[in-house]
Amino acid sequence: MTWLLVILPGFLAGLVQGLTGFGAAIIMMIFLPQWLPMDQSAGVAGLIMFASVITMVIRYRQHIQLKRIMIPFIVYASVAAWSVHLGKVLDVQLLRILLGGLLVGLAIYFTVSKQAGTQRYPFYVAGGFMIISGFFNGLFGIGGPLMALYFLSLSKETGDYIANLQTFFLIDVVYITSIRVANGILSAADVPIVLIGMLGAILGTVLAGRILPRMNMHMVRRGIYTFIGLSGLYYLFF
């Protein structure tokens, strides 16, 4: 029965990741902390997301633009490496509320504003997205929403958005998982639950891959803003 409690959330995580470009870790973090510590849950969620991410990187590899990825990743990863140690000393519940409020506010803004998300952000706004995303990725394994907005602002086609964001996440999973293993947060004992979750994530991503080509960029944007808002509400009230 335990495997069902992992494979079904993994399937939902892969489906959401495949349709919006992010969200697998958010879905998994709804379930995993019920039986794993927060820091360990974040690590397991990140590894389960790897299956979905690598599937999409292979599918959209011809759209990858490494120059758009490397500088944002350096900023993001530097903050994540620092914050991964803070889960035991900070008020995690307060941070969840702050993150939830930020995501809800952004979702409302981008839904109401017709120009938002279609133009490049000033460097200080983009830098803020990278820092905040890296911080929450280190704590909860959740750095996707703001980075999704960043890459969305640079993309004219769905393929460009998915390819660059997923390549960013692929590098991130390898990097942050290495840090968690080195710090004893993840171990070989976590492998079975990761593999079960990966199976569900792959199935969900494959299904999403059949749906996504039928969605234009406007539909993708609306789906992203909606899911960001729902994610924020979850962090505010649960």
N, C-alpha and C positions, 0 to 999 in steps of 0.2 A: 504493500500500500504506500510505503514511503516514496517509492519511485514515481508514483502518480503525482505526488505532491511536488515533485521537481520537474517532471517531463511536461506537465500541462502548463505551469507558469513559463517553462522554457519555450514552449510552442507559442504562447501569447507574446513573449518577449521577442522572439524571432519575427513574428508577424508585424508587430509594431515597429521594430527596427527596420524591417524591410520596406515598410510603407512611408515612414517619416525620416529615416536616416539615423534615428537615435531612439532611446527609450527602453532598450532591453534591460539595462541595469536598473532602471526605475521600476519596471514590472517585477523583476526578481527581488528587489529590495522590499517589496510589499510582503513577500512570503518568507524569504530566507531568515530574517531576524527572529522569526517565531521559534527557531530551534538552533540558531547559531549566533555567536556574539556579533556585534555590529561590524567590527573591523574584519572579522573572518567572512561575514556575509558579503561585504563589499568586494573582497578578493575573489570569492567564489562566483559572484555575479559577473565580475569582469571577465573571468575565464569562460563562463558560459556564453557571454556576449561574443567572445572570440570566434565561435563557430559561425554566428550570423555575419560578423564583420568580414571574415575571410571569404565567405561565400559571395558577398557583394563586391569586394575588391576584385576578385577574379572576374566576375560578370561585367564590371564597368571599368576594367583596367585601362582601356584605351583613352579614358577621359582624365586620368590622373595627372595632376600638375604639381610636382614636388616643390616648386618654388613658392607656391601658395601655402604649403603645409609646414615647412621646417621652422621658420621664425615663430609662428604662433605656437608650435609644439614646444620649442625651447622655453618660452615664457610659461606656458601651461605646466610643463613637466617640472620646472624648477619649483613652482609653488606646490604642486602635488607631492613632490618628494619631501617637502617640509611638513605639510599638513597631515601626511599619513600617520604621524606619530601623535597627533593631538586628540584623537578620539577618547583617550582615557583622562584627559585633563580639562577639556572644554565642556560646557553645557550643551550636549548634543541636541536636546529637545528645543532649546532656544534657537540653535542654528537651523534646525529643520523649519521652524516657524519663519525665520528671516528668509530662508531660501524660498519657501512657499509664497510668501508675500511678494518677493521679487518676481517670481515666475508668473503669478496671477496678474501683477501690474503690467508686465511685458506683454502677456497674451492679450490683455484688453487694449493696450496701446497699438499693437500691431494689427489687431482685428479692426479697430476703428479707423486708424490712419491709412489712407489710400497709398501714400508714398512710402510708408515704413517698410523696410525689408527689401525694397527695390533699388536702393542706392547704397554705395559703400559708406561705412561708418568712419568718422574721424578717428585718427590713430589712438586718441585717449579713450574713446568708447570701446574700440576693438581691443585695446590693451586691458581695459577693465573686464571685458568678457573673458579674456584668457586667464586673468588672475583669479577671478571669482570661480570660473569653471575648474581650474586646477585645484583650488582650495577645497571645493566640495567633492572633487574626484578623489583626493587623498583621504578624506573623511568617510565618505559614503559610497565611493565608486560611481558617483553621478556627476559627470561633467559635460553631459551632452547638450542640454537645451540651449545654452548661450553660444556654444561653439557651432551648433546647428544654425543659429541666427547669423553668426559671422560668415560661415561658408555659403549660406543662402544668399547673403547680400552680394557675393562675388560671382554668383552663378546665373547664367542665362538659360541653361538647360537642366533638366532633371538629372541627366547622366553626369554632368560636371559636379553638381551638388553632392550626389551620392558617392561618386568616386573619391573626391577629395576628403569629404568628411569621414568616410569609412577607412581610408588610408591613414588619416590622422588617428583614428581610434585603434587601428591595427598596431601602429607604432606605440601608442599609449599603453595598450594592454600588455605588450611585451615588456615595456619599461617599468610600469607600476607593479606588475606581477613579480618581476625580479626583486624589486624593493621589498615587497611583502614577504616573499620567500626568505630573503636575507634576514628579515627581522622576525622570522618565526611565526608570522601571521597565517601563512599558508604552509601546508605540508603534504606529504604523500597520502595521508589519510583522507584528504579532500578530493582525491582523484575520482572515486566512484560517483559521487554526487555531481561533480563537474561533467563527467561523461554523459550521465543520464540527462542532465539539463541541456547539454550540447545537442543531443539527438533531437529533443523537442525544438530547440532553436533553429536547427537546420530545416526541419519540416515546416516551421512557421515562415522562415525566410523564403523557402522555395514557393510556398503559396503566395507570399507577397510579391515575388518576382513575376508571377502570372498576372497580378492585378496592377502593379505599378505602371507598366507600359501604356495602360489605358487612361492614365491620369496625366493631365497637362500640368504645367508649372504652377498655374493659379490654384488648382486643386491641391497640389502638394503643399503649397504655402499655407493654405487654409487648414489643412490637416495638421501641419506642424504647430500653428498657433493654437489650435484647439487642444492638442495634446499637451502643450506647454502649460496651458491654463488648468487642465485637469490634473497634471502633475503637481502644480502649485497648490491646488485645493487639497490634494491628498496630504501634502506635507504640512499644511496649516491645521488640518483637523484630525489626523490619525498619527 
